[in-house]
């Protein structure tokens, strides 16, 4: 019995029917493109969220997290709905509760359940801890209730939970990466069609390492600013007469931008279109085994996120600059922005030097020490117990 299963038994007084796990993700390139029907290149992290679960014969949902200092959250499935998420100490429970709601809304035959959650995916770090929880819950329920759902369908339900129940207008990338990624590969995702390609991405074989620099900061304006950018992109697409910004060609972009009178809208559009192009170019380089050459494109992506999309922050900019000055091939923020994490592509032998340089830069700036770890592309969601 796994540790999470043992904790479930101690909590509820009987063993779970199983344990399911889903990973967090790092997005190598393709930021803020997913809600514009664009392209992204994420991969799954080794860190994951485990959900031990068992079905109930009634309509009661009991939720508990080993990582939150609160007791069991008890909910009635009949009371679930958007705008009525758990409050206070149980607010984390909105994510698994939202998955139940999404399944019920889709007329899938689920009843109550007891869940116990344990995770080592850092929260607030831009590594999709929420998607990991949603996907692990969705996979557990699909198995418990014999639901014939594909991985993309599970991801879509998890996204529905976050969009409509929790109220975060995210695109499909996070849940798709958590549900569908494969070990040793990045996941090329077309967020309109949900078409996937698994792209070999083996840093170790090339003598490289990809560092994740968690700044440990999260600025409060992020949620509202995220929604503002989504609205701005949709307004710009309508003004340019396309269904979504992904439909604007990279060639001729300047001509399209000249049609927009609002300078802010031009910046937002330029980021999305050039970011989609960076996804295409990095995929080509990965397929050719030219991993080092992706570095400048990573840095170019950060500059675009900082200046055109305006979702960076001083801590992320410092992490990128310090890693670059210490010899990184390239670096950029990853995730929604306004805090969270940055990536740095480095020679494996340079890890101590780059880690020291970034940590020293944060100390000199008066910031708390960042948490720096190496990331390797890992497998997506699975039953683990």
Legacy VTK file of the C-alpha trace (Angstrom):
# vtk DataFile Version 3.0
C-alpha trace
ASCII
DATASET POLYDATA
POINTS 385 float
0.000 0.000 0.000
1.383 3.403 -0.967
1.803 6.152 1.588
-1.187 8.015 0.155
-3.317 4.871 0.360
-2.235 4.290 3.958
-3.176 7.867 4.831
-6.577 7.332 3.199
-7.199 4.254 5.365
-6.160 6.072 8.527
-8.413 8.996 7.632
-11.570 7.197 6.501
-11.241 3.845 8.293
-11.167 1.654 5.183
-8.767 1.196 2.220
-9.137 3.067 -1.073
-9.916 1.239 -4.277
-6.793 2.728 -5.833
-4.366 5.616 -6.135
-4.026 7.758 -9.247
-1.380 10.369 -10.031
-1.013 13.235 -12.490
2.021 15.487 -12.990
2.577 19.185 -13.028
3.979 20.597 -16.225
6.594 22.978 -17.552
5.894 24.797 -20.785
9.037 24.886 -22.872
7.555 27.436 -25.295
4.089 28.589 -26.353
2.855 30.843 -23.551
-0.601 32.435 -23.577
-1.257 30.824 -26.950
-3.650 28.123 -25.757
-6.711 30.344 -25.302
-5.920 31.802 -28.737
-6.282 28.365 -30.399
-2.517 28.327 -30.871
0.370 25.939 -30.322
2.376 24.979 -27.260
5.238 22.653 -26.360
4.898 21.591 -22.711
6.217 18.531 -20.941
5.265 16.754 -17.740
7.315 17.061 -14.568
8.388 14.261 -12.236
6.474 16.005 -9.440
2.897 14.827 -9.253
-0.342 14.879 -7.333
-1.683 11.586 -5.967
-5.364 10.964 -5.311
-6.440 7.931 -3.283
-10.129 7.348 -3.845
-13.079 5.063 -3.245
-16.677 5.339 -4.455
-19.660 5.940 -2.186
-23.216 4.678 -2.687
-24.690 8.055 -1.720
-24.283 11.545 -3.225
-21.758 12.770 -0.655
-18.274 13.901 -1.594
-15.559 13.934 1.065
-12.249 15.605 0.223
-9.046 15.811 2.226
-5.562 17.084 1.444
-2.398 16.131 3.291
-0.940 19.466 2.172
-3.584 21.787 3.631
-4.025 22.366 7.352
-7.755 21.737 7.346
-10.013 18.794 7.944
-12.235 16.849 5.608
-14.370 18.976 3.288
-17.825 17.412 2.916
-20.052 18.379 -0.014
-23.374 17.245 -1.437
-23.143 16.572 -5.161
-26.575 18.127 -5.606
-25.222 21.437 -4.276
-22.272 21.668 -6.660
-22.324 24.445 -9.202
-20.416 27.427 -10.588
-20.319 30.285 -8.128
-20.715 27.905 -5.207
-17.184 26.547 -4.663
-15.903 25.583 -1.203
-14.784 28.605 0.769
-11.972 29.413 3.206
-9.714 26.515 4.160
-11.587 24.298 1.722
-10.995 26.509 -1.319
-8.450 24.009 -2.689
-11.360 21.565 -2.842
-12.977 23.591 -5.639
-10.696 21.825 -8.132
-11.731 18.206 -7.445
-15.304 19.322 -6.734
-15.320 21.036 -10.118
-14.314 17.775 -11.783
-17.298 16.017 -10.189
-19.532 18.837 -11.387
-18.132 18.623 -14.937
-18.763 14.866 -15.054
-22.312 15.296 -13.774
-22.951 18.123 -16.249
-21.814 15.790 -19.034
-24.448 13.245 -17.854
-21.800 10.721 -16.894
-22.809 8.179 -14.240
-20.868 9.156 -11.119
-21.950 9.077 -7.514
-20.232 10.218 -4.326
-16.672 9.403 -3.347
-14.049 9.755 -0.642
-10.758 11.320 -1.778
-7.434 11.915 -0.096
-4.840 14.061 -1.890
-1.085 14.393 -1.532
1.100 16.457 -3.881
4.701 17.521 -4.369
3.875 19.879 -7.266
4.741 23.371 -5.965
1.700 25.635 -5.768
1.833 29.163 -7.151
4.958 28.339 -9.156
3.433 28.355 -12.639
3.782 24.562 -12.840
0.067 23.725 -13.047
-0.571 22.221 -9.651
-4.289 22.802 -10.223
-4.300 20.846 -13.504
-2.454 17.973 -11.811
-5.150 17.799 -9.127
-7.967 18.012 -11.659
-6.540 15.369 -13.986
-5.689 12.949 -11.170
-9.246 13.318 -9.868
-10.761 12.844 -13.336
-8.682 9.714 -13.988
-9.606 8.283 -10.581
-13.316 8.811 -11.187
-13.137 7.417 -14.706
-11.619 4.219 -13.345
-13.874 4.010 -10.285
-17.040 4.370 -12.332
-15.915 2.622 -15.522
-16.215 5.694 -17.725
-14.865 5.064 -21.255
-13.038 8.397 -21.553
-9.907 9.028 -23.595
-7.053 11.077 -22.161
-8.001 14.153 -24.227
-11.588 13.793 -23.012
-10.398 13.619 -19.398
-8.296 16.729 -19.999
-11.282 18.528 -21.530
-13.431 17.756 -18.490
-10.664 18.930 -16.171
-10.388 22.161 -18.137
-14.167 22.576 -17.982
-13.924 22.298 -14.200
-11.325 25.050 -14.003
-13.041 27.346 -16.523
-16.660 27.108 -15.471
-16.539 25.930 -11.860
-13.384 27.497 -10.425
-13.673 30.477 -12.775
-10.160 30.549 -14.268
-10.336 31.133 -18.076
-7.361 28.916 -18.927
-6.806 27.148 -22.223
-6.336 23.426 -22.759
-2.560 23.143 -22.471
-2.111 22.443 -18.761
-4.632 19.633 -18.515
-3.574 18.092 -21.825
0.073 18.022 -20.770
-0.785 16.439 -17.426
-3.030 13.809 -18.993
-1.193 12.994 -22.218
2.560 13.641 -21.913
5.080 10.826 -22.351
8.455 10.309 -20.719
11.424 11.786 -22.577
9.254 13.909 -24.855
7.730 17.340 -25.136
4.095 17.443 -26.217
3.414 19.522 -29.312
-0.201 20.558 -28.859
-2.562 22.205 -31.301
-4.992 23.705 -28.809
-7.766 24.076 -31.408
-7.899 20.509 -32.703
-6.134 18.968 -29.666
-3.878 17.143 -32.125
-0.725 15.938 -30.354
2.798 15.102 -31.436
5.356 13.672 -29.027
8.719 15.334 -29.732
11.934 13.706 -28.396
13.478 15.995 -25.782
16.452 14.426 -24.013
18.614 17.080 -22.408
20.805 14.575 -20.596
21.854 12.851 -23.816
22.973 16.222 -25.177
24.925 17.092 -22.021
22.356 19.731 -21.108
20.068 20.475 -18.223
16.846 22.458 -18.012
16.568 24.277 -14.706
13.259 25.384 -13.219
13.779 28.505 -11.128
10.805 28.953 -8.809
10.890 32.593 -7.716
8.466 31.789 -4.862
6.480 34.937 -5.612
2.960 35.358 -6.926
1.583 38.818 -7.517
-2.072 39.366 -6.696
-3.007 41.034 -9.975
-2.502 37.846 -11.965
-6.083 36.521 -12.034
-7.707 39.729 -13.270
-4.863 40.466 -15.661
-5.195 36.983 -17.186
-8.847 37.592 -17.975
-8.029 41.031 -19.374
-5.513 39.567 -21.799
-7.933 36.902 -22.947
-10.546 39.588 -23.635
-8.005 41.776 -25.439
-6.973 38.903 -27.700
-10.557 38.052 -28.588
-11.344 41.687 -29.358
-8.261 41.937 -31.578
-9.164 38.736 -33.444
-12.655 40.103 -34.084
-11.231 43.426 -35.293
-8.937 41.579 -37.713
-11.711 39.305 -38.944
-10.239 35.966 -37.837
-11.718 33.318 -35.525
-8.655 33.446 -33.255
-5.177 34.950 -33.285
-3.718 31.594 -34.309
-5.210 32.265 -37.771
-2.929 35.251 -38.394
0.139 34.261 -40.467
3.600 35.060 -39.197
4.500 36.290 -42.656
2.733 39.588 -43.165
2.284 40.177 -39.413
3.339 43.824 -39.672
0.619 44.432 -42.226
-1.997 42.969 -39.885
-0.699 44.941 -36.900
-0.998 48.173 -38.875
-4.751 47.565 -39.042
-5.055 47.880 -35.261
-5.267 51.381 -33.885
-4.665 50.403 -30.248
-0.931 50.052 -29.420
-1.688 47.638 -26.576
-3.690 45.384 -28.882
-0.802 45.393 -31.366
1.586 44.246 -28.649
-0.705 41.428 -27.520
-1.211 40.195 -31.080
2.505 40.388 -31.876
3.314 38.196 -28.886
0.804 35.487 -29.755
1.736 35.269 -33.438
5.498 35.317 -32.841
5.144 32.819 -29.999
3.378 30.377 -32.293
6.288 30.783 -34.697
8.756 30.090 -31.877
6.913 26.845 -31.118
7.297 25.787 -34.747
10.993 26.646 -34.860
11.835 24.955 -31.565
10.032 21.786 -32.625
12.185 21.706 -35.773
15.354 22.128 -33.708
14.370 19.381 -31.257
13.636 16.972 -34.097
17.060 17.758 -35.563
18.775 17.196 -32.199
19.978 20.822 -32.094
18.884 21.496 -28.524
21.410 24.220 -27.753
20.074 26.307 -30.611
16.704 26.561 -28.890
18.255 28.812 -26.219
18.015 32.140 -28.059
14.385 31.409 -28.913
13.611 30.835 -25.237
15.106 34.225 -24.373
13.296 35.839 -27.288
10.071 34.406 -25.898
10.763 35.955 -22.509
11.360 39.380 -24.015
8.033 39.065 -25.831
6.213 38.049 -22.652
7.866 40.884 -20.752
7.432 43.697 -23.273
4.525 42.780 -25.556
2.328 40.669 -23.289
3.437 42.355 -20.063
3.052 39.337 -17.786
6.552 39.157 -16.324
7.694 40.691 -13.044
11.028 41.882 -11.557
11.794 38.516 -9.958
11.273 36.600 -13.208
13.309 39.147 -15.164
16.117 38.837 -12.624
16.111 35.027 -12.814
16.341 35.150 -16.616
19.072 37.813 -16.634
21.172 36.125 -13.935
20.980 32.725 -15.633
21.962 34.257 -18.962
24.904 36.118 -17.443
26.100 32.843 -15.880
26.204 31.096 -19.249
22.699 29.756 -19.918
21.961 29.188 -23.608
18.581 30.779 -23.044
16.019 31.434 -20.337
12.432 32.567 -20.029
9.486 32.715 -17.683
7.079 29.787 -17.881
3.429 29.707 -16.911
0.900 32.503 -16.645
3.325 35.044 -15.238
3.312 37.745 -12.532
5.474 35.383 -10.488
6.031 31.663 -10.563
8.950 30.083 -12.391
11.535 30.632 -15.098
13.414 28.090 -17.229
17.119 28.100 -18.050
18.786 25.806 -20.590
22.363 25.157 -19.507
25.270 22.747 -19.854
24.831 20.061 -17.215
28.279 20.803 -15.782
27.298 24.454 -15.264
24.406 23.707 -12.897
26.291 24.628 -9.682
27.568 27.878 -11.174
24.208 28.949 -12.608
22.384 28.005 -9.406
24.834 30.028 -7.355
24.625 33.029 -9.684
20.824 33.153 -9.610
20.691 32.655 -5.845
23.301 35.400 -5.294
21.371 37.766 -7.563
18.187 37.213 -5.573
19.987 37.768 -2.282
21.584 40.984 -3.511
18.172 42.234 -4.657
16.669 41.494 -1.254
14.450 38.634 -2.495
13.858 35.323 -0.737
16.028 32.503 -2.127
14.560 30.872 -5.241
13.929 27.138 -5.380
15.973 25.715 -8.261
15.564 22.165 -9.570
16.369 20.286 -12.766
13.401 19.157 -14.854
13.220 16.058 -17.018
10.266 15.237 -19.307
8.176 12.644 -17.502
5.088 10.495 -18.020
1.527 11.748 -17.822
-1.277 10.628 -15.545
-1.558 6.995 -14.493
-2.887 4.649 -11.855
-0.076 4.071 -9.341
-1.693 1.938 -6.665
LINES 1 386
385 0 1 2 3 4 5 6 7 8 9 10 11 12 13 14 15 16 17 18 19 20 21 22 23 24 25 26 27 28 29 30 31 32 33 34 35 36 37 38 39 40 41 42 43 44 45 46 47 48 49 50 51 52 53 54 55 56 57 58 59 60 61 62 63 64 65 66 67 68 69 70 71 72 73 74 75 76 77 78 79 80 81 82 83 84 85 86 87 88 89 90 91 92 93 94 95 96 97 98 99 100 101 102 103 104 105 106 107 108 109 110 111 112 113 114 115 116 117 118 119 120 121 122 123 124 125 126 127 128 129 130 131 132 133 134 135 136 137 138 139 140 141 142 143 144 145 146 147 148 149 150 151 152 153 154 155 156 157 158 159 160 161 162 163 164 165 166 167 168 169 170 171 172 173 174 175 176 177 178 179 180 181 182 183 184 185 186 187 188 189 190 191 192 193 194 195 196 197 198 199 200 201 202 203 204 205 206 207 208 209 210 211 212 213 214 215 216 217 218 219 220 221 222 223 224 225 226 227 228 229 230 231 232 233 234 235 236 237 238 239 240 241 242 243 244 245 246 247 248 249 250 251 252 253 254 255 256 257 258 259 260 261 262 263 264 265 266 267 268 269 270 271 272 273 274 275 276 277 278 279 280 281 282 283 284 285 286 287 288 289 290 291 292 293 294 295 296 297 298 299 300 301 302 303 304 305 306 307 308 309 310 311 312 313 314 315 316 317 318 319 320 321 322 323 324 325 326 327 328 329 330 331 332 333 334 335 336 337 338 339 340 341 342 343 344 345 346 347 348 349 350 351 352 353 354 355 356 357 358 359 360 361 362 363 364 365 366 367 368 369 370 371 372 373 374 375 376 377 378 379 380 381 382 383 384
